[in-house]
Amino acid sequence: MKRIQTIYILLLSALGFQACDNSLLETVPNDRLSSGVFWKTDNDAKLAVNALYPFLDSTNIFTWDALTDIAHVNQNIAAEAALDRGNYDALNRTVIDEWARAYAGIRAVNYFLENVDKITITDTVLVNRLKGEARTLRAYQYIRLAALYGDAPLITATISIAEAGKVKRAPVTQLWDFIDAELTAAAPLLPPSYAAAEKGRITRGAALALKARANLYAGRYQQAADAAAAVMGLGYTLYPSYKQLFSYAAENNSEVILDRQYIKDVAANNIFNRLAPYSQKSATSYYVPTKTLADAYQMSNGKAITEAGSGFDPAHPYDNRDPRLRYSIFIQGDALPSGITYNPAPNSGTADAVGNTYLATSTGFNIKKYINAEDYANPGNCGINIILLRYAEVLLTYAEAKIELGQIDASVYKAINDVRARADVNMPPIAANLGQDQLRAAVRHERMTELALEGLRLFDIRRWKTAADLMKGEVYGMTYMDGGALKTITVSGFTRNFEPKHYLWPVPQPEVDLNPGLLPQNPGW
């Protein structure tokens, strides 16, 4: 199957071959696109838009959850660990890099849109579709900028270095307006689906689902509900197996709306080496789940573990729970890809024991999503696609938006309960006749567990303004038996702090220095 990720290489090769046809006296740069040999045909336009896809998020989505209550930056990486602690400033490397990466993607789209009409168009439908893909990819970048930094420069054309020193921050409301307008315009240009050879391209569903996400983040609930409802009418379905959802066998299934595509040996990722337990070929456990996430999964009867009548057994804390717990997290006693049993208890004497090495988990948990046995032999060469948006999120976006609007009806319950009723999850439906506050708590809980470790939690607790309560104090891990006594891991030497200013990242200091007086810093920074 052809995947978009390979096209960037093909694009560079194509340009190189074309350059060879020119005379020595009419040389063409071989290190950049040249309008002298490019922007001629429909296929040039297709190659150019394919080169925009590598700017999509990838394994970095796990960073977002590691900066929340449900996960933890396991490695003492200066930039990310500082964010996790709440002890960072405008010179933080992650803060700088995410801003730069977003604007690199935006610039690439702007360049495409400025040049695509130079080609000799023979297929208007195709070129319009490519424009729709590009505009959606640009909106994707602006969603992340608005959610992370708030006000940010709204740049819709390529600019020179001199012009870059004159840009100003646009109000975040203007960014949300732009995002909504772009996705609204792009959606009709895009098909609902593609042939197998084109899997991974932006679809109409992706544009509308991003529109729903953006408006939910912006607190524009009617627009969010309407966009989600439009996606719900496009034929997406929940994949029957949550356990297999992040496996090779489930790639490109009916639930996936947008993903970052990979191929082993050609355009690979290193997700196995990054997330798997240390015993698996010395994987690094970069980010690990916390007790907060493990405890959030209800008992199989639908009750919280602290609720009377739940049947929770402190001596066996992970038994009889929502199946998504063990589908998402490696728990003591689970089988690992190598065939051995996972035992991270500090007293276990195993390679995965907490405290054995800085590369082992510090909480006694490891992320299970995307860890596939097929990657064990070569953990740095993974071809698994990374899902960026799936239908379950759309259902929960619809439910949340309707709840916030006070438009509570049977469709709200159905959206939440459909997610809970997935064939291999089969959790009981939520209680009927709940009030708005109770339903709000229910849908927030469902987002926390259903979408855990998929890069959405950071943006959720920011927009709900709950991060200040959730991101303080020590980080806790697994509960285990030691000498007949139950103990719970506390991550050694790590304490979190969250201040009001942390609801937005600071504008990177190099950007402020480049534009003194034009890029004012966020409050508190």
N, C-alpha and C positions, 0 to 999 in steps of 0.2 A: 504493500500500500504506500502510495506517495504521501509524504507529509510536508507541510509548509516549511518546517524548520530546515529542510535540506536546500531550499531555494536560494537562501542567502549565498551559499557556496556556488550554486549554479550561476547566479547573477554575476558574481565576480569573474567566474570563468568565461561567461559569455562576453563580457566587456573586454577581457584579455584577448580572446580570439579576434574580436572585431578590430582591436588596436593593431594587430599584426598585419592587417591589410593596408595600412597607410604607409606612405613613403617615408624614408628617413628624414626628409626635409619637412614633412608635415606630421610631426610626432603628436601622439595623443597620450595624455597622462595615463599611466597604468596603475596609479594608486588611488583613483577617485573616478566617479562618474563624469563622463564628458558628453555634453549636449551634441558634440560633433558626430558621435557614433550611436548615441542613445536617443530615447524619446522619438522613435520613428514609427513603431508599430504597436498594435494592440498587445502583442506579447511583451514588448518592452514595459508597457504599463503594468502588466500582470507581474512580471519579474520585480518591478520596483515596489509594488505594494506588498509582495511577499517578503521583501526585506524589512518591512515595518513590524512583522510579527515577533522577531526576537526581543523587542522592547517590552513585550508583555511580562508580567510577573512570572516567577518560576519557584524554585525552592525557597526563595526569600519570604514567601508567604508564612512560613513557619516562624519567622522572626516575630511577626505581628502577634501571634498567640503567646509567644514566649515573653512578651512584654505585658502580659495580663495575669490575672489570678489563676488561670487554668494551666499554665505552663511556666517554664523557667529556663533562662539561658544557662546551660549547664557548664559551658566552657568559659573560662575567665577571659573572654574577648573584651578588650577595653571598651570599644564603642557600644556593643550590644549589652554587655553587663552593666555599663553605666546607665543605659536606658532602663534596664530592668530594676536597678536600684533606685532610680529617680534622682541620680546624681550626675547630671550632664549639663552641657551648655551648647551654645551655637557653633562651637568648633567640633562637636561630636561627629565622627566620621560617617556614621549611618545617617544622621540628619543631613549632612552635606551630600552624601552619595544618592539618597533617594530623591532629593530635589533635582540633582544633576541628571539622574537617569530619566526622570519624568520629562524634563525639558529636552533631553536628547531625543526621546521618542516623539515629542511634539514637533521639534524642528524637522525631523525626518518626514513626518506627515505633511507639514507645511510645504516642504520642498517638493514632495510628490504632487500635491494639489496645485502648486504653481506651475508645474511642468507637464502634467499629464495631457493637457489640451494641445500640446505641441505635436502630438502624434497624428498620423493619418488614421483616423478612426474608421474601421470597417465594421465594428460591432458595437453599436451605441449602448445596447443593454449591458454588455460586458463592462465597458468603461464606466458607466454609471454605477454598476455594482462595485467596481473597484474603488470608486470614490466613496461609496457608502461604507466599505470596509475601512478605508483610511480614516474617515470622519469618526467612525465608532472607536477605532484604536486611539485616536487623539482624545476623545471624550473619556476613555478609560484612564488615560494619564491624568486628566484634570480631576476626575473623581478622587484619585489618590491624593493629589495635591491639596484639594479643598478639605478633605477629611483629615489630613495630617497637619497642614500649616494654616488653614483658614484662608485669609486674603492672600492672593498670589498674582503675579503678572499673567494677564490673559494675552497670549501671543498667537496670532493666527496667520502670520507671514514670516518668512525667513528674515532675519535681521543681521546686520553687521556687528562686529565687535564694538564699534563706536556707538551704535544704536543700543546695544545691550547695556551700556552704561547709563541709559536714559529711561529704562523701563520702570514702570510704577506698579505697585500692587493694586489689583482690582478687588473690590469688595467680594467676599465669598458668595454673597447673594447673586452677584453678576456671574460668577463662575458657575453656580448651579443653574442659572438661566441659560447660559451658553450650552452647558452639558445637555440639558433637557431639549433645547432647540436642535442641537446637532443630532442627537439620537432619534428625535422625532423625524427629522429630515432624512436620516440614513435608512431607517427601517424599511420604507417602501422600495428602496433601491435594492434590497437584499432578498435572496430567496429563503424560503423556510428551511431548506436542506440542500445538500450537495451530493453528487455521486461519490462513490467510495474513494476515488483518486483525489478528491478535493476535500476530504474530511479535515477538519481543523480550521476551516475558514470561518470568518464572521458571518453569522446568519441573521435573518430578521429577528429570530428569537433572542439572539445574543444582544442585539441593539435594544430591544424592548426590555429584556431582563436587566440590563445595565441601567436603563432609564428608571426601572422600578427601584433598583438599589440606590441610585443617586437621589431620587426624590425621597426615599425613606430616610437616608442620611441627612437630607436637607430639612426634614420635618414637613415635607409637602405631601401629606398623607393621601389626599384624593388622587393626585397624579401618580403616586406610588401604587395605590390600589388599582387604578385604571390600567397602568402599564402591566402590572402583574396579571391582571385578568386577561389582557390581550395575549400574554404568553401562555396562559392556561388554555387558551383556545387554539393553540398551534399543534397540539398532538403529542407533547412531551409526556412521559410517564415515569413513575418511580421505578428504578431498577429493582427487581425482586429481592436481591441479596445485598444487604449492607456489608456483609462480611467480605464479599468479592468485589465491591464497588470500586476499590482502589487497586485492583489487580489487572494484569495484562489481558486476561480473558474478558474483562468488562470494558475495555477501552472503546470509546465512541458509542457507548450505549445510549438508550433513549432518554436517560436522565441528564446526560452531559450537554450543557448549553454552550460553554466556552472552556477550552483547555489550552495549555501550552504543550505542543506536541514534540516528541523526541523519538530518536531511533538509536539503538545501540551502534557503536562504532562510527556513526556518521555525525549525529548531533545528540550527544548523550548528556545525562545529568548524573550527579553523584549522591542521589538521595539515600540510597542504602548505606553508604559509608557515613553519611551525615547524621542519620537518625537511629540506626539500628544499635542494639546493645553491643558493648565492647567485645564480648565473646565471639561476635560474628565478624571475623577477619579484622579485629582491632578497630571496629567502627567507633565513631567519636561521640555519639550521644550528644550532639550539639545542643539540642533543645529537648527537654523532658517534661512530661505531664506532672501535675501536682496533686496533692490530696484533695484540693478544692474541686478539681474536675472529677476525680474518682468518686468522691462522695456525692456529686451532683446527680449521678445516674440513680434513678429510682429502683426500688425493689421490683421484681417481675410482676407484682400485683398492682403496681402503679403508685404505691405510697413512697414518700421520702423516707430515707433511712432513719430519720429522727422522729418520724410520725408514729403515733400509737397504733399498734396492730400491724406494723410493717413486716414483722418477722425477721428483722435485722439481727444477725448474730455477730457480736463484736469479735468472737474468736475465729470466725470465718467471714470477714467483712466483704469479700468480693463474690460470694455465692448468691445465687437466686436474684441476680440483679438484671436490670435492663441489658439485653444482649449487646447493645452498642458499646458498653463498657469494655468488654473483652474483644470486640471487633476493632476498637480504636486504640487500646492501650495494652502493652505487654504487662501482664500481671504474674506475680510469683506462681510458678507451676505451669505456665504456658510452654508449649513446644516452640522452639526457635527454628529458623530456616535450616540451620546446620543439623538439626535433629536432637540437640541437647535440650534440657529443661531449663527454663529461665528461673534463676534464683538469686535475686539481688539483695537478699537480706544481709545486713552487715556481718552477721555471724555465720554466713554460709560457706565461706572459704572459696567461693567460685570467682571466676574472672569478672563476673558482673556484680559482685558484692559492692555495696556502697562503701566507699573509702578505699577500695582496692587500688584504684588509679584515678587520676583526674579525668580520664576518658570514660570511666564507668558512670552510670547514672548517679546523681546525688539525691534523688528522691525515691529510688526504688521502682520507678516506672520508666518505660520507654514508649515512644510513639510506634504504633503498629501500622497505621495507614501508610500505604505505599511500600511497605517492606515485603518484598516478594522473594520466594526461594530461587526464582530464575536469576536473581542478581547476586546471589551469594558467591558464586565463583569469581566474579569481577565486580566488586561493590562500587567501584568508581565509574562504571560504564553501564548506566541504567538507561533503558529506553522507555520507561513508564511515563505516560502523559500525566501532567499535573493539572487537576481540575481547578478552574478558577471560578466557575459559576455553574450550579446545577439546579435542577427543577425543585428539589426540596427547599432550597433557599427562596425560590419564587413563591411557593405555597406559604411559607412562613412570613414572607414580606407582605403578601396579600392579607394574611390574618392580622398581622401587627398593625398595618395601616388602617384596616377596617375597625379594629379595636380602638385605636387612638381617635378615630373619627366618631366613635360611638355608634357605628353602623353594624351592630352585632346581630348576626342572623345565622341561619344554618350553614351558610357557606364558610363562615369563620371556623366553626367547629369542624366542618369537614376537612378544611385545609390542614388544620393541626392534626386531626385524627388520621388522615391519610398518611401523613409522615410516620406517625406512631404505629400504623398498621402494616407497614412493609412486611412482606412474607416472613423473613427471618428475624424480624424484630418483634412484631406481634405484641406490642404493649397495649394495655387497656386504654380505651378512649378517655379523654379528660371528662371530669364531671360536667353534667348539664346545668343549665340555668346559673352560670357564674356571673358575677358582677364584672364591671369593667376592670377594676383593680385586680381581681382574681384572674381574669383572662390575660391581662397584661403580664402578670407573673408567669402564667402558664406558657405563653408564647416566648417569653424571654428565656425561660428554662429550656424550652424545646430548641431554640437557636443554640443555646450553650452546649447541649449534648449532641444534637443531630449534626451540627456544623463544627464540632470541636476539632481543633488542630487543622483548620482549613483557611486560616488567615483572616477571619471576620471578627473575632472577639474584641480585638483592640478598638475597632471602629464602633462596635456595639456599646461597650462600657463608656466610651467617650461621649457618644451622642445621648445615652441614657443618663449621663452625669452620675454614674455610680462608681467610677474608678477611684475616687478619693476614699471611699469606704472599703473597697476591695483590695487596693494596692498598698497596704501598710503593714509593717511588721514582718515577722519571720515567714519563711516558706517551709511548708510541711510536705511529707511524702507518705510512703506506705506504712501500714500497720502490720507488724509481724510478731511472732512468738520468740521470746528469748528467755530460756531458763524457766519456762512455765509462766512467764509474765508477758502481757501484751505491751509492745512499745511502738511508738510512732516516730518516724524519722523527722528530725529538724535539720534543714540544710545548714551546715556549719558556716558560721561567719558571714551570713547573708541576711540583710534586712532591707526591706523596701520602704520607700518614702514616696508619697504623691502629694503634690501641692496644686492649687488651682491653676497655676500657669501651665501645668503639664497636660492640660486638656488640648493644648496645641503645641506642636514642636516649634522651636524658634526658627526664624529665617536664618539659613546658614550664614555665618559671619563673613565668609568671602563674598557673598552676594551683597550684604550690607555695605561692605568696604568698597565694592565696585560701584555701588549706587548710593553714595552718602546722601541722606536726606530724602531719597526717593523710595527706598524700601524700609520703612519704619519697622522696628522690631515688634514682635508680639508682646502683649502685656506681661510684665513680670520678668522678662528676659533682658 
